[in-house]
Amino acid sequence: MHPCADGRFSGGSHGFVIGHVTPEAQVGGPIALVKDGDTIIIDAKTRRMDIEGITDDELAARRAAWTAPPLKATSGTLYKYIKLVGSASEGCVTDA
């Protein structure tokens, strides 16, 4: 998987914490390919998360079978936010 560590917590937690994984599962990022029962290896030094024991062929099969889940909001302010605001890794901006 791609590097995906983030550290913007302003003292709200302590210890090892991952707060944001990008690209997000909703848009088909690698985290979308994780299944129940998978073991996730987190390497803070290299800023990587990987699924243990999954071959490239298995990941390719999962990606081919993946479809985006339905949005949790389909109208209103939250829907506008979903459609107009970029990823947190890019600052949650509305500029294209």
C-alpha positions in Angstrom: 0.0 0.0 0.0 1.0 3.6 -0.3 2.4 5.7 2.6 -0.5 6.9 4.6 0.5 8.1 8.1 -0.8 11.5 9.4 -0.1 13.3 12.6 -2.5 16.2 13.1 -4.0 15.6 16.5 -3.0 18.7 18.5 -2.5 16.7 21.7 -5.9 15.0 21.5 -4.3 11.5 21.8 -1.1 9.8 22.9 0.9 6.8 21.8 0.9 5.4 18.3 -2.1 6.7 16.4 -3.0 6.7 12.7 -5.6 9.4 12.0 -6.0 9.6 8.3 -5.3 7.1 5.5 -5.0 8.4 2.0 -6.2 7.9 -0.7 -9.5 7.1 1.0 -11.4 3.9 0.6 -14.4 5.8 -0.8 -12.4 6.7 -3.9 -10.8 3.3 -4.3 -7.6 3.9 -2.3 -5.6 0.8 -1.1 -7.4 0.8 2.2 -10.6 -0.1 0.3 -9.0 -3.5 -0.6 -8.7 -4.6 3.1 -11.1 -7.4 4.1 -12.2 -8.6 7.5 -9.6 -10.9 8.9 -6.7 -9.3 7.0 -3.6 -8.6 9.1 -2.3 -5.0 8.6 1.4 -4.3 9.1 2.2 -0.7 10.1 5.7 0.5 9.7 6.0 4.0 11.2 9.6 4.5 10.1 8.8 4.0 6.4 5.2 5.4 6.7 3.7 2.3 5.1 0.7 0.1 5.8 0.6 -3.3 4.1 -1.7 -6.3 4.1 0.3 -9.2 5.4 0.5 -12.3 3.1 -1.6 -10.9 0.2 0.0 -11.4 -3.2 -0.1 -8.8 -6.0 -2.5 -11.1 -7.9 -4.9 -11.1 -4.9 -4.7 -7.3 -4.7 -5.4 -7.0 -8.4 -8.4 -9.3 -8.1 -9.7 -7.3 -5.2 -9.3 -4.1 -7.1 -11.0 -5.5 -10.2 -14.0 -6.6 -8.0 -14.2 -3.3 -6.0 -17.0 -0.9 -6.4 -17.5 2.4 -4.5 -19.9 2.1 -1.6 -22.9 4.4 -1.7 -22.4 7.9 -0.2 -23.8 8.2 3.3 -25.3 11.6 2.4 -27.2 12.2 -0.8 -28.4 15.8 -0.1 -27.9 18.7 2.1 -24.7 20.3 3.5 -22.8 17.0 4.1 -23.5 16.0 0.5 -22.2 19.3 -0.8 -19.1 18.8 1.4 -18.5 15.3 -0.1 -18.8 16.5 -3.6 -16.9 19.8 -3.4 -14.1 19.4 -0.8 -10.9 17.7 -1.5 -9.0 15.1 0.5 -7.7 16.0 3.9 -4.2 15.1 2.7 -4.6 18.0 0.3 -6.0 20.4 2.9 -9.8 19.9 2.5 -9.9 22.8 0.0 -12.6 23.5 -2.5 -10.3 24.8 -5.2 -10.0 22.5 -8.2 
